């Protein structure tokens, strides 16, 4: 700073202080402003721009707040960092290399607006153009020239069409394109390839790009048209990484096809950007005259465009002939375009020439019309007829009446301007449709776009992150995982057939690994051996058939039966009196031979213990006893996790433990057994005795004369205060408790499980007897009642599920 500037600064500051005392406030304020202006002026003269050099010192002369100085310094630092970051991003960011591939005149009308949009942003995008397919065929107008006329540089021209116009030629054309495309794509090395529609050429493009790890943007995916085009279109959608669709329904279909919603853009049809802005051209009359003659007026001519349907070529050729006959009869000037290059097009051209269409004064047959002019012709036509997508898409934007013939556009969204003649099997039907539609005008439809598709697509292209993984992912709906080879699934589907032979009923069940009874079958137990075996085999066969529908993999058959059983041989040695003709019976052999499955057989008491070990209170308990309190008394003993059978297979015949030398007679022929005191049969016998002596019924007890007397009546009478019934039950409880104490003193289990219909009644009395009479070391052993509803069936199943799956996983 110069000396004069310093002097001026000092003098000005001094004057400010002096005026604060010598002048009124409003005068002093005005003078201060002038002095500050003078200071700033002198400062700029001496130092230049104060915001770039010495700003902190200058600010300090006017503002002594240190927080303000710190803020200004931090702000300058942030601004500098942002400028450096922006410079770095601009240096690192490169243009997105976009390759647009066009195959025919139809797809170019959709791609051209995008190409113009990309070309107008050379700082963001680098455009490459590949031309293939019918663009390069003279019979179809050499339409690549209109691309050159639009001032696009064509990077590659690929002759990929194999002439023949049949199904084999289409396949060969796809193969030829796949042979030629890799070299082109490798040379151009695009970041993204833009593919349109549903043509076989586009399928070759998408296949080549996907296999060469090039990102694909597919236009017009998700639409439905009802022919082989659907399959091709959806195949391209599955190969594509990004989608620009035209309608809300197409977007929903893409989502239903498991495409990622975040990679789907609802853009609208790009051709609408051009046709909505140019269809009101003033020179449309000149265009009509150029193509149809000077005498033709607007809405007084027809535009016809019919393509072959590759899935039904002969029928589509027939419809084409009928359409031409109807147009000849209708006698209106008609502009007819040649069909596309699909299989069957050659035959359609033959039909056209056979009928003399090219020489007929009412017809003008052309191979190609520039899109801008074609728009004008469709817009001002009296009607459009055929099966071109232009009829159901672009024509709707003008309200032009359309007759859609056949199935090629079945499923397309259409406006009310389209009249469908899907079964166009007669000349009269098509002629009548012409009479209905010709000359009408319909409301304009914007189903396929609003004229802003290209800006949306360009914005979408800008958001593509080339650093994200190339491998596309599909958003499948939530379904149950397919785990057929998963160990949990294998264990879950493993099942057993259980057979329970009771005194009254014969029961069979399908039991899964978790102990759930999938299905149960019950029949009365026959009285004879032959009938019983036939019924067992039939019920097992029915269960096996049903197991397939339940997805149950049956591993074997488990049989629970009353009596003494040799489980090693699968033979019933001696039966109870409840099951007749059931001694020395080989159960294993006939069942195994019939079902081709392994068979396990054991006593019903042992099966109850096995059921508790696998599914009940005994799960995880090394030593426990199960006591069945039902019609008889039985049970099983689990010692060191194994079932105790004994040397002659009569271990755990708990019902026949003697608790009195002079007790009542037992069914086994002895006296004083637990079963003679505490079984259901014993309680029923005592109830009948009291009833016969008229000592059973008490006040409040509901008992019908015809009702048979059971153990339940004895228990009910005791609850209502019948002392004799109560004495019988106390004696039975004591006998059962003493018998269980004998078991505790012999095998010393850690748990007693009571099972059967009387278990809930006996639990507390038995626990009381143990505490009163057992050795001190066994008094703490707990007595519980079983939670299993079907212990015999579950026990029989457990034999199969335990022994048939003894493998290490």
Buried (B, 14 or more C-beta within 10 A) or exposed (E): BEEEBEEBBEEBBEBBEEBEEEBEEEEBEEBBEEBEEBBEEBBEEBBEEBEEEBBEEBBBEEEEEEEEBEEBEEEBEEEEEEEEEEEEEEEEEEEBBBBBBBBBBBBBBBBBBBBBBBBEBEEBBBBBBBBBBBBBBEBBBBBBEBBEEBEBEBBBBBBBBBEBBBBEBBEBBBEBBBEBBEEBBEEBEBBBBBBBBBBBBBBBBBBBBBEBEBBBBBBBBBBBBBBBBBEBBBBBBBBBBBBBBBBEBBBBBBBEBEBBEEBBBBBBBBBBBBBBEBBEBEEBBEBBBEBBEEEBEBBBBBBBBBBBBBBBBEBBBBBBBBBBBBBBEBEBBBBBBBBBBBBBBBBBBEBBEEBEBEEBEBBBBEBBBBBBBBBBBBBBBBBBBBBBBBBBBBBBBBBBBBBBBBBBBBBBBBBEBBBBBEEBEEBEBBBEBBEEBBEBEBEBBBBBBBBBBBEBBBEBBEEBEEEEEEEBEEEEEEEEEEEEEEEEBBBBBBBBBBBBBBBEEBBBBBBBBEBEBBBBBBEEBBEEBEEBBEBBBBBBBEBBEBBEEEEBEBBBBBBBBBBBBBBEBBBBBEBBEBBBEBBEBEBBEBBBEBBEBBBBBBBBBBBBBBBBBBBBBBEEBBBBBBBBBBBBBBBBBBBEEEBBBEEEBBBBBBBBBBBBEEBBEBBBEEBBBBBBBBBBBBBBBBBBBBBEEEBBBBEEBEEEEEEEBBBBBBBBBBBBEBEBBBEBBEBBBBBBBBBBBBBBEEBBBBBBBBBBEBBEBBBEBBBBBBBEEBEEEBBEBEBBBBEBEBBBBBBBBBBBBBEBBEEEE
